[in-house]
Amino acid sequence: MAKFVHFDLKLPEPKWNSPLIANIMELSRLKDKRLRTANVDIFWELKNLFQDLENWASARIEGNQTELIDAVSAEVDAKTKSSVDYQELQNLKSTTIFIDQYLKDSNNKIDRSFILDIHKRVVDGLPVGKDLPGDATPGRFRTKEVTISRSDHKPPMAVKIDDYFEELQNFINEPNDAQNDFLKVATAHHRFAWIHPFSNGNGRVARLLTYAMLQKQGYGVHKAHILNPSLVFYSDRNMYYKQLAIADKGTNTGLLYWCHYFIEGLLEEIKKIDRLLDDDYVDTKLIEPTLRTALDAKRISEQEFKILMHSLQSTHKTFSSKDINDALGEDIKQVQRSRILARMKKSMLIEPAFNAKQRYVIKLTSPLLSRYVVDILIDNGFIKLPAKQLVV
């Protein structure tokens, strides 16, 4: 029978010769790796795609049934778009954007008001009821007692939530040595889940809290952009819940087990992103195979294939209308080039390049390409799916 056991909130104390410390040191080293790539536009495209994948994984942990391909494609059918599961993903996406905007001001804190706002946005407009993703009291703490599925831990009584949350808020915002950053994030993630402050949406908010804390601590996209490890959690949900349960005991050993699992997942994610900073890797292992597969499947034309492949040879992986002639080896008039560009933009194959007038860049989330991008990311180990999960 589940029962509540209080324990004080504090950082666990690892041994300094442990694998956990080795992982923390490696993460700290990668933190200082600046974003240096000619593929800036493409990196941002991949960054946004990965964020969609993370949000999808976070929702799937809670039972969302949206297919992976629909989660990352720039265009989905009307039936999917109108579904509750898809709206849940859109909420997570817009909430992530809100977090990014909020934390641009370094003076903004991760406090009670901010976290309540996250919850309100996460469950906004979603239906309420058993096995449904909404909450009858969006942006407010629960007022009733709850239990957690698959857990021997009973969350604190509703009347105690304010006190425990105040403790968590202070813990998150109090200064600490940089070497403890990851231990703090891991500990806060568990403590939030342990408090279970909302009637619904706790898991989704906990994982977004992790994302926010990493951004606040300076592990942002302009360096190596550590992602919320939801994909790691989703690949083995039973292990995720098992590790949380071990930490629920409140012992130093139990919390260290959780922190090791959590930080190992973060390290795995940042190493993936590190590979995406290698222009040659992105061009030859991701974009070129995607384009060739799309061409073979007749999703793009030979003409479009040549234009997009030629764009990879430019310094910033972009192209202009005039570059189309070089790509095709023909002298095509401006009117014809404009038609080609209009067709490629309409099918979402390209989009305007960032901070470069009249230049365009490949859009990997195009409905014509996204399926093949996902397949290649899976083949290259960027996405680990549960054994029974298939991409359809």
N, C-alpha and C positions, 0 to 999 in steps of 0.2 A: 504493500500500500504506500502511495506517495506521501511524503511528509516534508515539512519545512525544517531546514537546519540553517541557522544563522552562522555566518562567518564574516570576519572583517574584510573589507576591500583593501588589498595591497598588492604590490608587485611580487611575484614569486621570485625566489632566489636560486638561480641556476649555478651549477659548478662551472668554473671558468675554463675547464678543459673539456666541456661537454660538446656534443654535436650541435646543440641548440646555440651555443655561443659562436661556433664556427659559422653557422648559417646567418646569425645576426651580423657578424663581421663582413660576410660576403654581401649581404644586402646593403650595408652601409657603404661599401666600396662602390657598388653599382648606383647608389643614390646620386653620387657626384658626377655621373656620366652625362654630359650635356647632349642635347639633341643636335647632332651634326649629321645631316643627310641632305643629298641633292633632291631626294624625293619628298620634300616637305609636304606638298599637297597630298601625295599618296600616303605618307605616314599618317597625316590627319584623317584621311579616309579610313585607313586601317584602324586607327585609334577609335574612331566612332563606331566602326563595325565591331570591334572587340567590346566596346562598352555595351552595344546592343546584345552581344553574346552573353556578357556578364549578367545583364538584367534578365535575359531569357533564362539563364541557369538559375538565378535567384528565384524567379517565379516558378520554375519547374520543380524546385525543391519543395515548394508548397502545393504542388499538384496542378499547376497551369499546363494545359494541353496544346498550346500553340506549337506548330511545327517549327523546327529550327530555321528552315529556309524562309518562312514568313516573318520571322523575328528580325532578319537582317536585310531583306529585300526592300528596295525603295518603293515598291508598288505591290500591293496585295489585292486580292479580289474582294468584292463588296461583302460577301458572306463572312470572310475572315475579319475584315475591318470592323464589322458590326458586332463581333463576338465579345463576350465579357473577358475572355482570356487575353484577347488582343488589346482591349482597353487597359487591362492591368499592366501590360508591357509598356503601353504608351505613357501611363502614369509614372512608371519607373524611369522611363527615358526623360520625361519632362522634369522629374524630381532631380535626376542627376545633373541636368542643365542648371536647375535652381541652385544646387549645391556649389557647382563651379562658379556661378555668378556671385553668390553670397561670400565665398571664401576668397574672392579677388581682393577684398578689403582685409588686410592682415589683422586689423583690429577686431574683426568680428569673431565672436567666440562660439564654440560648440556647446551651447547651453540648452536649458530646458525649452525655451521658446523656439529655438531653431529645430530641435528634435521633434517637438509637437507639430511644427509646420511640415516637417518631412512626412510624418505620419498622415497628416491631413491630405497631403498631395498624393501619397501612395494609394490611399483607399478612396480617393475622390470619385464619386459617381458610381462606385461598384456596388452590386447587390449584396445584401446582408442576409445571412442565414447559415445553416450547417453546410460546411464544405464550400462556402462561397467566399470570395476574397474581400468583401467590404467590411466596414465597421460602423455600427449604429452611432458611435460617438467619435467621429473623425477629429483628430487633433486634441483629444482629451484622454486622460488616464482612465483605466477601467474602474468601475465602482463595485465590482463583484469578485468573488473568489474564482480562480480558474485552475485547471490542471493542464499539464503538457503531455501530449500524446507521446508514447514510448519513453517516458521519463519517470524515475522514482522521486524526482524533485518536485515538491509543491511550492509554487511561487509565493512570495510574501502576501499577507492580507492586504486588501485594497487600501486600508487606512494607513499602511506602512509605506506605500509607494512613494509619497512625497519625500519622506526622510531618506529612503534608499536612493532615490533619484538625485536628491541634492548631494549626497555623498558621491555618486557617480559623476555628476557634473563637475564637482570640485576636483575629483581625481583626474578627469580628462584635461582640465585647464591648468592644473598646477604645473609649474616648471619642473623639468627633469633633465637628467643627463641624456644627450643624444643617443648614447648606447642603449638606453632603455626605451627608446621610441617604439620599437616593435613589440616589446613585452607589454607596454601600456596599451597598444591597439588590441592585441590579442586578449588581454585581461578585460578591457572594456567591452569587447564583443561578447565575451562570456557573461560578464556581469549584467549587461543589458538583457540578454536572453534569460538569465537567472531571475531577474526582477519581473520580466514579462509584463511590462507596464500597461499594455493595451489589450483590449478584448480580442483583437485580431490584427494581423500585419506585423507582429513582432519580429519574425525572421527577416522579412524584407527590409524593415527599418534597421535592424541590427547590421545587416550587410551594407546598407547605405551609410550607416554610421562609421563603419570600417573605412569605406571609401572617403568619407569626409575627413576623418582623422588623418589618413595618409596624405590627403591634399594639404591639410593644415600644417602638417609637419614638414612639408616641402618636397614630397615625393611626387611631384607633378609631371605633366607631359613635357614640359620644356627641359626636363632632365630625362629620366628613363621611364617615366609614367608607370608606376606600379598600379596594377589593377586590383580591384576587389576580387578575392580569390573564389568567387562563387562558382566558377567553372570547376575548380578543384573539388569544392564541396559537392557539387552536383554529380561528378563522376563516380562518387561513392557516398551516397546520402547516409547509408547506415553507419559508415565510419564517422561522418560528421556528427551525427547524433550520439554515437558511442563516446566520442572524445568530449563532447559537451557534458555528457553524463558523468564522465570520470572527473571533470573539473567541478561538477556540482557538489562533490564531497567537501570541497573547500580546503583540502590539504595542499601543502606546498608541492608534493609529488604529483597530485592530480592536476593542479594548475600548470605544472611544468610539462606534463604530457600534452595537455591542450595547446600550450604555447608552441611546443615543438611541432605539432601537427599543423597549426595555423601558420607559423613562420615558414615552414618547409613549403607550404602551398604558395605563399607570397613569393618566395625565392623562385619557385618553378614558373610563376607567372611573369616575373620581371626578366627572367632569362629568355622567355619567348619574345618579349618586346625588344630585348637587346638584339635578337636576330633580325628584327624588322628595321633596325638602324643600318643594316648592311645593304647598301643599294644593289649590289650585284646579286645578293641572295633574293631580294624582293623581285628584281627583274626576271631572273632566270628560273627561280623555283616557285614563284607565285603568279606573277602577271603573265609571262609568256605561256606557261602551261594552261592558264585560264583562257587566254585568247585562242590558243590552238584548239582546245576542247570545244569552245563556243563555235569556232569556225567549222570544225568537223561535224558538229551537231546542227549546222546551218542556222545558228542563232544570230550570227553576225555575218556580213558579206566579206568577200575577199578584199574589197575596197576598204571597208572599215578596219579589217585586220591589218592591212598594210599601213594605214594611217596611225593606228594606235601603236603598232610595233615601232614605227619610225619615231614616234614621240619619245620612246624610251632612250633614244640616242641623244636627245637634247640635254643640255646641262641640268635643267630643272624638271625634266620629264614632262614637258608641256609642248604644245604646238599651236601655231597660228594658221589662219586661212592660207597664207602664202606657202606654208610648209607642206600643204597637201600635194602641191605639184611635185616636190622632191620625193614625197612618200610614194606617189603613184608612178613617178617617172614620166609624167605627161605635162603638157602645157594647157591647164584647164582654166577657163575664163572665170572671173570673179563671180558671175551669176551662178555658175555651176557649183563652185566651191561653197557659196552661201547655202545652196540647197543641200549639199552634203552635210554641212554643219547643222543645218536646221533639222535634218532627219536624225542625226546622231544625238542632238540635244533632246528631241522629242522622245526618243527611245531610252533616254537617260544613260546613254553610253559615255557621255562626257558632261562636264560642268565647267564653269569659268574657273580658271586658276586663281589662287589667292594672291592678291596684291600684284597682279600682272594683267594689264589691260589687253583685251583681244587675244588672250591665250587660253587654251583649254587643257584639261587633264582628264584622264580616264576615271570613270566612276565605277568602282568595284561593286557597289551595291545595286547596280543596274539590274532590273529583272532579267536581262539577257545574260548576265554574268554571275550573279550572286550564288546560284546553285553550284557552279564550278569552283568558285572561290572557297565556299564552305567545304566542298569535297577535298580540295587540295590542303586546306588548313587541317582537316582531320587526318589526311594521309601523312602530313608532316608533323603531327603530334601537337599542334596548337590547341586542338579541341579534343578532349577525352570524354567520350560518352559512356554511360552505363552500358553494360554488355547487351542488354535487350533493346537499347535505343537505336533506331535506324533513321537515316536521313531519307525522307520520302518527298 
